[in-house]
Amino acid sequence: MTSPKRYVLFPIGKKRFALPAEEVAELAKPDLLQAFPHTTPLMTGVLVRRGAIIPVCDIAQVLVGPSAPTRRFYLIAARDAGRNRNLIALPVSGECELSSIEARPQTGRLPDYVTSLLALDEEIIEVLSLKILMADDSMKRSAVEGRA
């Protein structure tokens, strides 16, 4: 039997999602978002954290739809796990939780960016792949189609 993997669970609205813990750098309080006139629907600006410029990507539109509630924190995560650790800030609705849970395979008709599922009490939590979610085709398709 394999040991449970660690995940960071985070809320967006009333729903929680997860990222593998090794992809998460920190949870940050709201900071001054530097907005630019030429952003994309999901890329809303940048944060300056510890001397680094970190793009802010509001994935709530894709995950819960355009009526997503106000986000209160930024989850700083690595977009690519490789030699170059590209950080991205994801606005989330509340505090995050670190949990060791055994993932279940993705079942049913779920988007490509959902890699597996976590069962926690009576809640099913989708584990996300930022690499797939942030791919241009995935973002454009999901933002246009919306998600219920």
DSSP file (Angstrom, degrees, kcal/mol; ACC not computed):
  #  RESIDUE AA STRUCTURE BP1 BP2  ACC     N-H-->O    O-->H-N    N-H-->O    O-->H-N    TCO  KAPPA ALPHA  PHI   PSI    X-CA   Y-CA   Z-CA
    1    1 A M              0   0    0      0, 0.0     2,-0.2     0, 0.0     0, 0.0   0.000 360.0 360.0 360.0 136.5    0.0    0.0    0.0
    2    2 A T        -     0   0    0      1,-0.1     3,-0.1     3,-0.0   100,-0.0  -0.521 360.0-112.1 -82.5 150.5    1.3    3.4   -0.9
    3    3 A S        -     0   0    0     -2,-0.2    98,-0.1     1,-0.1    -1,-0.1  -0.521  41.8 -92.8 -79.7 151.0    1.5    6.2    1.7
    4    4 A P        -     0   0    0      0, 0.0    98,-0.2     0, 0.0     2,-0.2  -0.284  38.6-129.1 -62.3 147.0   -0.8    9.2    1.4
    5    5 A K  E     -A  101   0A   0     96,-1.3    96,-2.1    -3,-0.1     2,-0.4  -0.617  22.6-110.7 -92.7 156.0    0.6   12.2   -0.4
    6    6 A R  E     -A  100   0A   0     94,-0.2    15,-2.3    -2,-0.2    16,-0.3  -0.740  37.4-179.8 -93.2 136.6    0.4   15.7    1.0
    7    7 A Y  E     -AB  99  20A   0     92,-3.0    92,-2.8    -2,-0.4     2,-0.6  -0.952  27.7-132.5-132.2 150.0   -1.9   18.2   -0.5
    8    8 A V  E     -AB  98  19A   0     11,-2.9    11,-1.8    -2,-0.3     2,-0.4  -0.933  25.5-155.3-101.2 119.5   -2.7   21.9    0.1
    9    9 A L  E     +AB  97  18A   0     88,-3.4    88,-2.2    -2,-0.6     9,-0.2  -0.793  16.5 178.7 -95.6 135.7   -6.5   22.3    0.2
   10   10 A F  E     - B   0  17A   0      7,-2.7     7,-2.8    -2,-0.4     2,-0.3  -0.996  21.1-127.5-140.9 144.2   -7.8   25.8   -0.7
   11   11 A P  E     - B   0  16A   0      0, 0.0    82,-2.6     0, 0.0    83,-0.7  -0.681  17.1-178.8 -92.8 142.7  -11.2   27.3   -1.0
   12   12 A I  E >  S- B   0  15A   0      3,-2.9     3,-1.4    -2,-0.3     2,-0.3  -0.904  75.7 -44.4-131.1 106.4  -12.6   29.3   -3.9
   13   13 A G  T 3  S-     0   0    0     -2,-0.4    55,-0.1     1,-0.2    80,-0.1  -0.546 121.3 -24.9  68.0-135.1  -16.1   30.2   -2.8
   14   14 A K  T 3  S+     0   0    0     -2,-0.3     2,-0.3    -3,-0.1    -1,-0.2   0.465 124.7  80.2 -89.2  -2.4  -17.9   27.3   -1.3
   15   15 A K  E <   -B   12   0A   0     -3,-1.4    -3,-2.9   110,-0.0     2,-0.3  -0.813  66.9-145.3-109.7 146.4  -15.8   24.7   -3.0
   16   16 A R  E     -B   11   0A   0     -2,-0.3   110,-0.7    -5,-0.2     2,-0.2  -0.851  14.5-175.8-110.4 149.2  -12.3   23.4   -2.2
   17   17 A F  E     -Bc  10 126A   0     -7,-2.8    -7,-2.7    -2,-0.3     2,-0.3  -0.773  12.5-138.7-129.4 172.8   -9.6   22.4   -4.5
   18   18 A A  E     -Bc   9 127A   0    108,-2.2   110,-2.9    -2,-0.2    -9,-0.2  -0.978  11.8-168.3-140.6 152.0   -6.1   20.9   -4.0
   19   19 A L  E     -B    8   0A   0    -11,-1.8   -11,-2.9    -2,-0.3   110,-0.1  -0.972  44.1 -94.3-128.6 146.8   -2.6   21.2   -5.2
   20   20 A P  E >   -B    7   0A   0      0, 0.0     3,-2.1     0, 0.0     4,-0.3  -0.416  38.2-124.0 -57.4 136.8    0.3   18.8   -4.4
   21   21 A A  G >  S+     0   0    0    -15,-2.3     3,-1.6     1,-0.3   -14,-0.1   0.806 107.2  64.8 -57.6 -33.0    2.1   20.3   -1.5
   22   22 A E  G 3  S+     0   0    0    -16,-0.3    -1,-0.3     1,-0.3   -15,-0.1   0.668  98.8  55.6 -68.3 -12.9    5.5   20.3   -3.3
   23   23 A E  G <  S+     0   0    0     -3,-2.1    55,-3.6    54,-0.1     2,-0.5   0.537  91.4  87.2 -91.5  -7.8    4.0   22.8   -5.8
   24   24 A V  E <   +F   77   0B   0     -3,-1.6    53,-0.3    -4,-0.3     3,-0.1  -0.817  45.4 176.4-101.9 128.6    3.0   25.4   -3.1
   25   25 A A  E     -     0   0B   0     51,-3.1     2,-0.3    -2,-0.5    52,-0.2   0.851  61.7 -36.3 -93.6 -43.7    5.5   28.0   -1.9
   26   26 A E  E     -F   76   0B   0     50,-1.5    50,-3.2     2,-0.0     2,-0.5  -0.988  43.6-114.5-170.5 165.7    3.4   30.0    0.6
   27   27 A L  E     -F   75   0B   0     -2,-0.3     2,-0.4    48,-0.2    48,-0.2  -0.982  39.9-166.1-111.9 122.7    0.0   31.5    1.5
   28   28 A A  E     -F   74   0B   0     46,-3.5    46,-2.8    -2,-0.5     3,-0.1  -0.849  19.8-118.9-115.8 146.1    0.2   35.3    1.5
   29   29 A K        -     0   0    0     -2,-0.4    44,-0.2    44,-0.2    -1,-0.0  -0.329  59.9 -66.9 -69.2 161.7   -2.1   37.9    2.8
   30   30 A P        -     0   0    0      0, 0.0     2,-0.2     0, 0.0    -1,-0.2  -0.228  61.9-174.4 -54.1 138.4   -3.5   40.3    0.3
   31   31 A D        -     0   0    0     -3,-0.1     2,-0.8    18,-0.0    18,-0.1  -0.724  40.2 -69.8-126.3 174.0   -0.9   42.5   -1.2
   32   32 A L        -     0   0    0     -2,-0.2     2,-0.5    16,-0.1    16,-0.4  -0.593  49.8-145.8 -73.0 111.7   -0.9   45.5   -3.6
   33   33 A L        -     0   0    0     -2,-0.8     2,-0.9    14,-0.1    14,-0.2  -0.678   3.9-145.5 -79.7 123.9   -1.9   44.0   -7.0
   34   34 A Q  B     -G   46   0B   0     12,-3.1    12,-2.0    -2,-0.5     2,-0.2  -0.822  21.6-163.6 -91.4 106.7   -0.2   45.9   -9.8
   35   35 A A        -     0   0    0     -2,-0.9    10,-0.2    10,-0.2     9,-0.1  -0.621   4.5-159.2 -92.6 151.5   -2.8   45.9  -12.6
   36   36 A F        -     0   0    0      8,-0.3     3,-0.3    -2,-0.2    -2,-0.0  -0.919  25.8-123.3-126.6 152.8   -2.0   46.6  -16.2
   37   37 A P  S    S+     0   0    0      0, 0.0     2,-0.7     0, 0.0    -1,-0.1   0.776 104.7  57.1 -68.4 -23.8   -4.3   47.7  -19.0
   38   38 A H  S    S+     0   0    0     -3,-0.0     2,-0.2     2,-0.0     0, 0.0  -0.616  75.4 135.1-111.2  73.2   -3.3   44.8  -21.3
   39   39 A T        -     0   0    0     -2,-0.7     5,-0.1    -3,-0.3    -4,-0.0  -0.644  51.3-116.8-108.3 170.3   -4.1   41.7  -19.2
   40   40 A T        -     0   0    0      3,-0.8    -1,-0.0    -2,-0.2    -2,-0.0  -0.555  39.2 -96.0 -97.1 170.3   -5.9   38.5  -20.2
   41   41 A P  S    S+     0   0    0      0, 0.0    20,-0.1     0, 0.0    17,-0.1   0.842 125.6  29.5 -57.1 -32.2   -9.2   37.4  -18.6
   42   42 A L  S    S+     0   0    0      1,-0.1    16,-3.0    15,-0.1     2,-0.9   0.766 106.6  74.1 -99.2 -28.7   -7.4   35.2  -16.1
   43   43 A M  E     + H   0  57B   0     14,-0.2    -3,-0.8     1,-0.2    14,-0.2  -0.766  57.2 172.1 -88.6 105.3   -4.1   37.1  -15.7
   44   44 A T  E     -     0   0B   0     12,-1.9     2,-0.3    -2,-0.9    -8,-0.3   0.541  51.2 -69.5 -97.9  -7.7   -5.1   40.0  -13.6
   45   45 A G  E     - H   0  56B   0     11,-0.9    11,-3.0   -10,-0.2     2,-0.3  -0.991  55.6 -74.0 154.6-156.0   -1.8   41.6  -12.8
   46   46 A V  E     -GH  34  55B   0    -12,-2.0   -12,-3.1    -2,-0.3     2,-0.3  -0.950  21.3-146.2-138.2 158.0    1.3   41.0  -10.7
   47   47 A L  E     - H   0  54B   0      7,-2.6     7,-3.1    -2,-0.3     2,-0.7  -0.909  15.4-138.4-115.0 149.3    2.5   41.0   -7.1
   48   48 A V  E     + H   0  53B   0    -16,-0.4     2,-0.5    -2,-0.3     5,-0.2  -0.948  32.0 171.6-108.1 112.5    6.0   42.0   -6.0
   49   49 A R  E >   - H   0  52B   0      3,-2.5     3,-2.3    -2,-0.7    -2,-0.1  -0.983  65.6 -19.5-126.9 121.7    7.0   39.6   -3.3
   50   50 A R  T 3  S-     0   0    0     -2,-0.5    -1,-0.1     1,-0.3     3,-0.1   0.856 127.7 -51.2  51.6  40.5   10.5   39.4   -1.8
   51   51 A G  T 3  S+     0   0    0      1,-0.3     2,-0.4    -3,-0.0    -1,-0.3   0.450 116.4 112.3  80.8   0.9   11.9   41.2   -4.8
   52   52 A A  E <   -H   49   0B   0     -3,-2.3    -3,-2.5     2,-0.0     2,-0.6  -0.839  65.6-130.9-108.3 144.9   10.3   38.9   -7.4
   53   53 A I  E     -H   48   0B   0     -2,-0.4    -5,-0.2    -5,-0.2    34,-0.1  -0.845  27.8-170.9 -93.0 120.4    7.5   39.8   -9.8
   54   54 A I  E     -H   47   0B   0     -7,-3.1    -7,-2.6    -2,-0.6    34,-0.2  -0.954  18.8-130.2-118.2 119.8    4.8   37.1   -9.5
   55   55 A P  E     -H   46   0B   0      0, 0.0    34,-3.1     0, 0.0     2,-0.6  -0.398  18.2-137.3 -66.2 143.9    1.9   37.0  -12.0
   56   56 A V  E     -Hi  45  89B   0    -11,-3.0   -12,-1.9    32,-0.2   -11,-0.9  -0.914  19.1-172.3-105.5 122.8   -1.6   36.8  -10.5
   57   57 A C  E     -H   43   0B   0     32,-2.7     2,-1.5    -2,-0.6   -14,-0.2  -0.955  14.7-151.8-119.2 114.5   -3.9   34.3  -12.2
   58   58 A D    >   +     0   0    0    -16,-3.0     3,-0.9    -2,-0.5     4,-0.3  -0.656  22.4 170.2 -87.6  87.7   -7.5   34.4  -11.1
   59   59 A I  T >>  +     0   0    0     -2,-1.5     4,-2.4     1,-0.2     3,-0.7   0.497  55.1  93.7 -77.7  -3.5   -8.5   30.7  -11.9
   60   60 A A  H 3>>S+     0   0    0      1,-0.2     4,-2.9     2,-0.2     5,-1.2   0.842  77.3  61.3 -59.0 -34.3  -11.8   31.1  -10.0
   61   61 A Q  H <45S+     0   0    0     -3,-0.9     4,-0.4     1,-0.2    86,-0.4   0.889 111.4  38.5 -59.3 -39.3  -13.5   32.0  -13.3
   62   62 A V  H <45S+     0   0    0     -3,-0.7    -2,-0.2    -4,-0.3    -1,-0.2   0.897 121.7  42.8 -77.1 -42.5  -12.6   28.6  -14.7
   63   63 A L  H  <5S+     0   0    0     -4,-2.4    -2,-0.2     1,-0.1    -3,-0.2   0.887 136.2   5.4 -78.1 -40.7  -13.2   26.6  -11.5
   64   64 A V  T  <5S-     0   0    0     -4,-2.9     3,-0.3     1,-0.3    -3,-0.2   0.463 106.8-106.3-125.2  -4.4  -16.4   28.1  -10.1
   65   65 A G    > < -     0   0    0     -5,-1.2     3,-1.1    -4,-0.4    -1,-0.3  -0.313  47.2 -55.5 103.5 173.8  -17.6   30.5  -12.7
   66   66 A P  T 3  S+     0   0    0      0, 0.0    -1,-0.2     0, 0.0    -5,-0.1   0.668 123.8  65.4 -67.6 -17.3  -17.8   34.3  -13.2
   67   67 A S  T 3   +     0   0    0     -3,-0.3    -2,-0.1    -6,-0.1    -6,-0.1   0.057  70.0 147.6 -94.4  28.0  -19.8   34.8   -9.9
   68   68 A A    <   -     0   0    0     -3,-1.1     3,-0.1     1,-0.1    -7,-0.1  -0.353  49.5-114.0 -61.7 139.2  -16.9   33.6   -7.7
   69   69 A P        -     0   0    0      0, 0.0    -1,-0.1     0, 0.0   -56,-0.1  -0.126  47.1 -64.6 -70.4 172.2  -16.8   35.5   -4.4
   70   70 A T        -     0   0    0      1,-0.1     2,-0.4   -58,-0.1   -57,-0.2  -0.268  49.7-133.8 -57.3 137.1  -14.1   37.8   -3.2
   71   71 A R        -     0   0    0      1,-0.1    22,-0.3    -3,-0.1    -1,-0.1  -0.816  19.9-174.5 -97.2 137.2  -10.7   36.2   -2.8
   72   72 A R        +     0   0    0     20,-1.7     2,-0.3    -2,-0.4    21,-0.2   0.648  60.9  32.1-108.2 -19.5   -8.9   37.1    0.4
   73   73 A F  E     - J   0  92B   0     19,-2.2    19,-2.6   -44,-0.2     2,-0.5  -0.852  68.0-125.5-133.6 167.2   -5.5   35.5    0.2
   74   74 A Y  E     -FJ  28  91B   0    -46,-2.8   -46,-3.5    -2,-0.3     2,-0.7  -0.981  13.5-153.0-115.8 126.5   -2.9   34.6   -2.5
   75   75 A L  E     -FJ  27  90B   0     15,-2.9    15,-2.5    -2,-0.5     2,-0.7  -0.887  15.1-149.0 -93.4 116.6   -1.7   31.0   -2.7
   76   76 A I  E     +FJ  26  89B   0    -50,-3.2   -51,-3.1    -2,-0.7   -50,-1.5  -0.796  28.4 169.2 -92.3 118.1    1.8   31.2   -4.2
   77   77 A A  E     -FJ  24  88B   0     11,-2.8    11,-2.5    -2,-0.7     2,-0.5  -0.860  38.1-109.9-130.0 160.1    2.5   28.1   -6.3
   78   78 A A  E     - J   0  87B   0    -55,-3.6     9,-0.2    -2,-0.3    52,-0.2  -0.800  19.4-162.9 -91.0 126.3    5.0   26.7   -8.8
   79   79 A R  S    S+     0   0    0      7,-3.6     2,-0.4    -2,-0.5    -1,-0.2   0.886  79.4  27.3 -75.2 -40.4    3.6   26.5  -12.3
   80   80 A D  S    S-     0   0    0      6,-0.5     2,-1.0     4,-0.2     6,-0.5  -0.981  70.8-144.6-124.7 133.9    6.3   24.1  -13.5
   81   81 A A        +     0   0    0     -2,-0.4     2,-0.2     4,-0.1     4,-0.1  -0.820  64.1  90.2 -97.3  97.6    8.3   21.7  -11.4
   82   82 A G  S    S-     0   0    0     -2,-1.0    -2,-0.1     2,-0.2     0, 0.0  -0.771  97.7 -54.4-159.4-158.2   11.7   21.8  -13.0
   83   83 A R  S    S+     0   0    0     -2,-0.2     2,-0.7     1,-0.2    -2,-0.0   0.914 125.3  56.6 -64.0 -41.5   15.0   23.7  -12.8
   84   84 A N  S    S-     0   0    0      2,-0.0     2,-1.2    -3,-0.0    -2,-0.2  -0.831  78.4-154.2 -94.9 115.0   13.2   27.0  -13.2
   85   85 A R        -     0   0    0     -2,-0.7     2,-0.7    -4,-0.1    -4,-0.1  -0.742  10.3-163.5 -91.1  95.5   10.6   27.4  -10.5
   86   86 A N        -     0   0    0     -2,-1.2    -7,-3.6    -6,-0.5    -6,-0.5  -0.713  10.8-151.6 -83.2 112.3    8.0   29.7  -12.1
   87   87 A L  E     - J   0  78B   0     -2,-0.7     2,-0.3    -9,-0.2    -9,-0.2  -0.556  15.2-176.8 -87.3 150.1    5.8   31.1   -9.4
   88   88 A I  E     - J   0  77B   0    -11,-2.5   -11,-2.8    -2,-0.2     2,-0.5  -0.993  21.3-132.0-142.5 144.0    2.2   32.2   -9.8
   89   89 A A  E     -iJ  56  76B   0    -34,-3.1   -32,-2.7    -2,-0.3   -13,-0.2  -0.863  18.0-166.0-100.6 127.6   -0.2   33.8   -7.3
   90   90 A L  E     - J   0  75B   0    -15,-2.5   -15,-2.9    -2,-0.5     2,-0.2  -0.954  19.1-132.5-113.1 116.3   -3.7   32.3   -7.2
   91   91 A P  E     - J   0  74B   0      0, 0.0     2,-0.3     0, 0.0   -17,-0.2  -0.508  30.3-173.7 -67.0 131.1   -6.3   34.3   -5.3
   92   92 A V  E     - J   0  73B   0    -19,-2.6   -19,-2.2    -2,-0.2   -20,-1.7  -0.883  29.6-127.0-126.8 159.3   -8.2   32.1   -2.9
   93   93 A S  S    S-     0   0    0    -82,-2.6     2,-0.2   -22,-0.3   -81,-0.2   0.702  79.7 -12.1 -81.3 -21.8  -11.3   32.7   -0.7
   94   94 A G  S    S-     0   0    0    -83,-0.7   -21,-0.1     1,-0.1    -2,-0.1  -0.818  93.1 -36.7-158.6-165.1  -10.0   31.6    2.7
   95   95 A E        -     0   0    0     -2,-0.2     2,-0.2   -85,-0.1    -1,-0.1  -0.291  53.9-127.5 -72.4 155.2   -7.3   29.9    4.6
   96   96 A C        -     0   0    0    -86,-0.1     2,-0.4    -4,-0.1   -86,-0.2  -0.546  13.9-148.4-100.4 165.5   -5.6   26.8    3.3
   97   97 A E  E     -A    9   0A   0    -88,-2.2   -88,-3.4    -2,-0.2     2,-0.5  -0.999   8.0-140.3-137.9 135.6   -5.1   23.4    4.9
   98   98 A L  E     +A    8   0A   0     -2,-0.4     2,-0.3   -90,-0.2   -90,-0.2  -0.843  32.9 171.7 -94.9 129.5   -2.3   20.9    4.6
   99   99 A S  E     -A    7   0A   0    -92,-2.8   -92,-3.0    -2,-0.5     2,-0.7  -0.996  33.9-139.3-142.7 143.8   -3.5   17.3    4.5
  100  100 A S  E     +A    6   0A   0     -2,-0.3     2,-0.3   -94,-0.2   -94,-0.2  -0.909  42.9 152.5-102.0 111.3   -2.1   13.8    3.9
  101  101 A I  E     -A    5   0A   0    -96,-2.1   -96,-1.3    -2,-0.7     2,-0.6  -0.978  47.4-116.7-139.2 146.6   -4.7   11.9    1.9
  102  102 A E        -     0   0    0     -2,-0.3    17,-0.5   -98,-0.2     2,-0.1  -0.772  37.4-132.3 -85.3 126.0   -4.5    9.1   -0.6
  103  103 A A        -     0   0    0     -2,-0.6    15,-0.2    15,-0.1     3,-0.0  -0.430  11.4-144.4 -78.7 150.8   -5.7   10.3   -4.0
  104  104 A R  E     -D  117   0A   0     13,-3.4    13,-2.8    -2,-0.1     3,-0.1  -0.842  32.4 -92.8-109.1 151.1   -8.3    8.5   -6.1
  105  105 A P  E     -D  116   0A   0      0, 0.0     2,-0.2     0, 0.0    11,-0.2  -0.257  48.4 -95.1 -61.7 151.0   -8.1    8.4   -9.9
  106  106 A Q        -     0   0    0      9,-0.7     2,-0.3     8,-0.1    20,-0.0  -0.489  51.8-174.5 -64.9 130.7  -10.1   11.0  -11.8
  107  107 A T        +     0   0    0     -2,-0.2    -3,-0.0    -3,-0.1     9,-0.0  -0.871  38.1  12.2-126.9 160.9  -13.4    9.5  -12.8
  108  108 A G  S    S-     0   0    0     -2,-0.3     2,-1.1     1,-0.1    -2,-0.0  -0.244 110.0 -32.0  74.2-163.2  -16.3   10.7  -14.8
  109  109 A R  S    S+     0   0    0     -2,-0.0    -1,-0.1     0, 0.0    -2,-0.0  -0.753  79.4 149.0 -98.6  90.1  -16.3   13.6  -17.1
  110  110 A L        -     0   0    0     -2,-1.1    -2,-0.0     4,-0.1    -4,-0.0  -0.854  51.7 -89.8-118.7 155.7  -13.9   16.1  -15.6
  111  111 A P    >   -     0   0    0      0, 0.0     3,-1.8     0, 0.0    -1,-0.1  -0.193  39.4-109.6 -60.4 157.0  -11.7   18.7  -17.2
  112  112 A D  T 3  S+     0   0    0      1,-0.3    21,-0.1    20,-0.1    20,-0.1   0.788 114.7  66.0 -58.1 -30.3   -8.1   17.7  -18.2
  113  113 A Y  T 3  S+     0   0    0     19,-0.1    16,-2.3    15,-0.1     2,-0.8   0.548  80.5  87.9 -76.0  -5.0   -6.7   19.9  -15.5
  114  114 A V  E <   + E   0 128A   0     -3,-1.8    14,-0.2    14,-0.2    -4,-0.1  -0.851  53.9 175.7 -91.9 111.2   -8.2   17.7  -12.8
  115  115 A T  E     -     0   0A   0     12,-2.4    -9,-0.7    -2,-0.8     2,-0.3   0.795  59.0 -19.1 -90.0 -30.3   -5.6   15.0  -12.2
  116  116 A S  E     -DE 105 127A   0     11,-0.8    11,-2.8   -11,-0.2     2,-0.3  -0.945  63.0-111.9-162.8 178.4   -7.2   13.1   -9.3
  117  117 A L  E     -DE 104 126A   0    -13,-2.8   -13,-3.4    -2,-0.3     2,-0.4  -0.931  13.7-151.5-126.3 148.3   -9.8   13.3   -6.5
  118  118 A L  E     - E   0 125A   0      7,-2.6     7,-2.9    -2,-0.3     2,-0.7  -0.972   8.2-150.5-117.3 133.5   -9.5   13.4   -2.8
  119  119 A A  E     + E   0 124A   0    -17,-0.5     2,-0.5    -2,-0.4     5,-0.2  -0.918  20.6 172.4-104.9 115.3  -12.3   12.1   -0.5
  120  120 A L  E >   - E   0 123A   0      3,-2.8     3,-2.5    -2,-0.7     2,-0.3  -0.951  65.2 -51.9-127.6 109.0  -12.4   14.0    2.8
  121  121 A D  T 3  S-     0   0    0     -2,-0.5     0, 0.0     1,-0.3     0, 0.0  -0.487 121.7 -25.9  57.0-119.4  -15.4   13.1    4.9
  122  122 A E  T 3  S+     0   0    0     -2,-0.3     2,-0.4    -3,-0.1    -1,-0.3   0.232 119.9 100.1-104.6  13.6  -18.3   13.6    2.5
  123  123 A E  E <   - E   0 120A   0     -3,-2.5    -3,-2.8     2,-0.0     2,-0.5  -0.819  59.0-151.5-104.2 137.7  -16.5   16.1    0.3
  124  124 A I  E     - E   0 119A   0     -2,-0.4     2,-0.5    -5,-0.2    -5,-0.2  -0.947  16.2-163.9-106.7 123.6  -14.8   15.3   -3.0
  125  125 A I  E     - E   0 118A   0     -7,-2.9    -7,-2.6    -2,-0.5     2,-0.4  -0.922  13.3-134.1-113.9 129.1  -11.9   17.7   -3.7
  126  126 A E  E     -cE  17 117A   0   -110,-0.7  -108,-2.2    -2,-0.5     2,-0.5  -0.674  12.1-142.1 -83.5 130.2  -10.4   18.0   -7.2
  127  127 A V  E     -cE  18 116A   0    -11,-2.8   -12,-2.4    -2,-0.4   -11,-0.8  -0.825  25.0-146.9 -90.6 126.8   -6.6   18.0   -7.4
  128  128 A L  E     - E   0 114A   0   -110,-2.9     2,-0.6    -2,-0.5   -14,-0.2  -0.654  14.5-145.6-100.4 149.3   -5.5   20.5  -10.1
  129  129 A S     >  -     0   0    0    -16,-2.3     4,-2.8    -2,-0.3     5,-0.2  -0.956   9.6-166.3-106.0 110.5   -2.6   20.5  -12.5
  130  130 A L  H  > S+     0   0    0     -2,-0.6     4,-2.8     1,-0.2     5,-0.2   0.858  87.2  60.6 -64.9 -33.3   -1.5   24.1  -12.9
  131  131 A K  H  4 S+     0   0    0      2,-0.2     4,-0.4     1,-0.2    -1,-0.2   0.928 113.3  35.6 -59.3 -45.1    0.6   23.2  -15.9
  132  132 A I  H >4 S+     0   0    0      2,-0.2     3,-1.0     1,-0.2     6,-0.3   0.914 117.4  52.4 -74.9 -43.4   -2.6   22.0  -17.7
  133  133 A L  H 3< S+     0   0    0     -4,-2.8    -2,-0.2     1,-0.3    -3,-0.2   0.864 111.7  47.0 -60.7 -36.7   -4.9   24.6  -16.3
  134  134 A M  T 3< S+     0   0    0     -4,-2.8    -1,-0.3    -5,-0.2    -2,-0.2   0.537  83.7 114.7 -86.2  -6.1   -2.5   27.4  -17.3
  135  135 A A  S <> S-     0   0    0     -3,-1.0     4,-2.5    -4,-0.4     5,-0.3  -0.416  76.0-121.9 -63.4 139.1   -2.0   26.1  -20.9
  136  136 A D  H  > S+     0   0    0      1,-0.2     4,-2.7     2,-0.2     5,-0.3   0.889 108.7  48.9 -51.9 -48.6   -3.5   28.6  -23.3
  137  137 A D  H  > S+     0   0    0      1,-0.2     4,-2.5     2,-0.2    -1,-0.2   0.909 112.3  48.1 -62.3 -42.6   -6.0   26.2  -24.9
  138  138 A S  H  > S+     0   0    0     -6,-0.3     4,-2.5     2,-0.2     5,-0.2   0.921 114.0  46.4 -63.9 -44.9   -7.3   24.9  -21.6
  139  139 A M  H  X S+     0   0    0     -4,-2.5     4,-2.7     2,-0.2     5,-0.3   0.933 114.8  46.0 -64.7 -46.5   -7.8   28.5  -20.2
  140  140 A K  H  X S+     0   0    0     -4,-2.7     4,-2.1    -5,-0.3     5,-0.2   0.936 115.5  45.9 -63.2 -46.5   -9.5   29.8  -23.3
  141  141 A R  H  X S+     0   0    0     -4,-2.5     4,-2.6    -5,-0.3     5,-0.2   0.932 116.9  44.2 -62.8 -46.8  -11.8   26.8  -23.7
  142  142 A S  H  X S+     0   0    0     -4,-2.5     4,-2.6    -5,-0.2    -2,-0.2   0.897 113.3  49.9 -67.8 -41.6  -12.7   26.8  -20.0
  143  143 A A  H  < S+     0   0    0     -4,-2.7    -1,-0.2    -5,-0.2    -2,-0.2   0.883 115.4  43.9 -65.7 -37.4  -13.2   30.5  -19.7
  144  144 A V  H  < S+     0   0    0     -4,-2.1    -2,-0.2    -5,-0.3    -1,-0.2   0.928 120.0  40.1 -72.7 -45.3  -15.5   30.5  -22.8
  145  145 A E  H  < S-     0   0    0     -4,-2.6    -2,-0.2    -5,-0.2    -3,-0.2   0.813  99.2-151.4 -73.4 -30.0  -17.5   27.5  -21.8
  146  146 A G     <  -     0   0    0     -4,-2.6     2,-0.4    -5,-0.2   -84,-0.1  -0.023  11.1-109.4  73.8 169.5  -17.7   28.4  -18.2
  147  147 A R              0   0    0    -86,-0.4    -1,-0.1    -4,-0.1    -5,-0.0  -0.984 360.0 360.0-142.3 128.1  -18.0   25.7  -15.5
  148  148 A A              0   0    0     -2,-0.4    -1,-0.1   -83,-0.1   -85,-0.1   0.454 360.0 360.0 -83.0 360.0  -21.0   24.9  -13.4
